[in-house]
């Protein structure tokens, strides 16, 4: 029964499909949340953080984990995690480290038998990164379309910016992606040119369009293995 499975809380549905597919490629079939691990989408980083304390205190029977994109400076994201563990009163645990460990954080309440953990996507250490940077790391090395996806995305941004120079009314200017999320446009452009245009992230991993064993991916599944005690993943 899925209700008895340990839980991993994530920001969105893409996280669920990517994590399930990575686990499958590493030999662990979650059977869509019926084995090993139940992955729950809380729809935003804010909600994952806001639910952290309650979820940890409710996890008396099994481990619990949390995955959030770094998005901003990694020190600011980790500080937000530490606040959830320490304020308004500290949980009954050793203080979390000042810096997120590069192989993910695993902690434990003194009175609970099971651990909890936090992973900052994609690598626990790089400012401004997110799930799509993990996807980028899975693009086959030297794939001829990857540089084209990057240059085409940059060209699209320039086209919009140049067109907007002639638009005086701010409400009528053309909209484009922000530079902070340019990686989202790049990876989706690359996927749009594969044998199945626009396939979703998880399906691309399952179909071997994307890889599964970049250093970031291996470190992440290793953290999952340590946290949840999944044999074969603990590296």
N, C-alpha and C positions, 0 to 999 in steps of 0.2 A: 504493500500500500504506500502511495506517495506521501501520505500524511505522516508516516513514521520515518521518512528519509531525512538525512541532514540537509540543511538549506544553504544555498548561495544566493545572496541578494545582489542584483545588478541594476544598471540604469535603464536598459531598454531591450527590446526584442532582438535586435541585432546581436547583442551580447549573448543572449541565450543560444541562438543558432551557431554562433562562432564557437562558443565554449563546448557545446555538445559535439560539434563536428571535430574540433581539435581533440577532444577526449576519444572520439571514435577512431581517429587516425592514429592515436597513441595506444589503441587496443582496449579502450574502456567504453562499452556501449551502455549509455544511460537509459536506453529504451524510452526516450521522450519523458524522462522524469519518473520512471517506474523502478529504476535500479540505481544504486550508488549515490545519486545526488538529485535533489530537486532545485532547479534554478528559477528564482522568482524575479520578475521584472517590476521595479518600483517606479519606473518612468522618468526619473530624474536623479541627478547626483544629490540634489538637496534632500529628496525623500529618502535616499539610501542613508545619508548622514543622519537625518532626523530620526530614523527608525533604529539606528545602530544600538543604542543603549538598551532599549526595550527588547530587541531581538536577542542580544547577548544574554540578558537576564532570563529570557524565556527558554533559552536553549540548554535545558538541564539534562536532556537525554542524548544529545548528539552534537557534533561540532557545528559551527555556523560561520559563514564567511561573507565578505563584502568586496565587491569590485567597483571602483569608481575611476572614471577618466581623470588624468591629471589636469588637462585643459589649461591650467594657469601655471604659475610658478610652483614647482613641486613642493617647496617649503611651505607655501600657503595652503596647498591641499592637505599636506600631512598635518599641519597645525590644526586644520579643521577637524581632522580625524581625532587628533589628540584631545581636542576640546570635548568631543563627544564622550571620550573615555574618562575624562577628568572633571568635567563640570556638569551640574552645579556641585556635585560631590564625586570624589573618585570612586570608581568601581573597585571591588576588593581584589586588586591585582598589583603586580609590580608596575611601576610607572612605565609607559611606553617610551621607546628610545626617542631622542631628539630628532633623528633622521630616520626615514623609512628604510628598512633593510633592503638591499638590492635584490634579494631573493624572496621578498614579501614578508609581511609581519605575521607572526603567530604568537598569540598570548593566551593566558589562561586565568580565570578567576580562581582564587585560592580554595573556595569551597565547592567548585564544580569539577567533575571528573573529565570534562571534554574541553578542547581548546576552541578559540575563535581566531579568525584571521582577516587581514585586510590586504588587498592588492591594488596598487595604483597603476592603472592601465596606461601605457603598455609595458613599462619596464621599471616602475617604481622610482625613477630618477631623472627623467628628461622633461624639462619645462615645456608646457603647452601642448603635450601630446595626448592622444586619445586612441580609441579602438581602431580607427582607420590607419594609424601608424603601425599597429600590429599587422593589419592586413597588408600594408605596403611591404613589411618585412617578409611576407609569405609569397610575394610576387617572384617567380623564378628569376634567378640571377641572369642579368644581361638580356632579359626579354626585349625584343626589338621595339615593342610598342610602349614600354614604360616611359622612356624619355620623351616619346611623342605625346603621351598622355600629359606629362608635366608641361611640355612646351605649348601644347594646344590649350591647356587650362589657362596658362599665363596669357596666351594670345586672346582668349575669350575675355579675360578680365580687361585687357587693354582696349579691346573693341568697344566694350561697354563704357569704359572711362572716357575714351575719345568721343564717343557719341554723345555723352552727357555734357561735354564742353559746350555744345551748341544748344543745350536745353536750359532756359533761364528759370523756369518754374520748378522749384525743388520737388513738388508733388508729382511732376511728370517725368522725372529722371528715371532711366532704366535701372532696375535693381540687379545686383549680382551678389555672389557669395562674398563673405568677408575674407580677408587674408588669413585670419586665424583658423578658418575651416577649409582652406584651399585643398588640404589633403583629401577631404571628402569628395570634392569634384574630381581630383586626380584618380583616385582608386575606382570611382564609379565610371569614369571615362574609360579606363583600362578594361574594366569588366564588360563595358558595352561593346567592345571589339573582339570578344572571345567567341568561340564556336557557338555558344548560346548567349546572345547579347543580353546584358543586364541581369545575369544570374545573381542571386543573393549570396552574401558572404559565406554562410554556412554550406550552401549547396556547392559553391566554388571550391571549398576545402574538400568536401566529400567527393567531388568529381575530379580531384587532382588538378584542377585549373590553378589553384593556389597550393602552396606547400603546407607543411605542418610542423617543421622542425627548425625554424629560425631560432637564434639564441633567445629572443624575447618569448617565443612560444614555448620553448623547452623550459625556460625558467618559470613561466606561468603554470604549466601543467605540473612541474615539480612542486610548486607551492600548493596546488590543489592536492597532490598526492600526500604531502606532509600533513596538511591540515585535516584531510578527511581519511587518512590512512588507507588510501587506495593503492593496492599492490601494483608494482610495475611503473608507477609514476614518480616515486620518491627519488629525486636526484639531488 
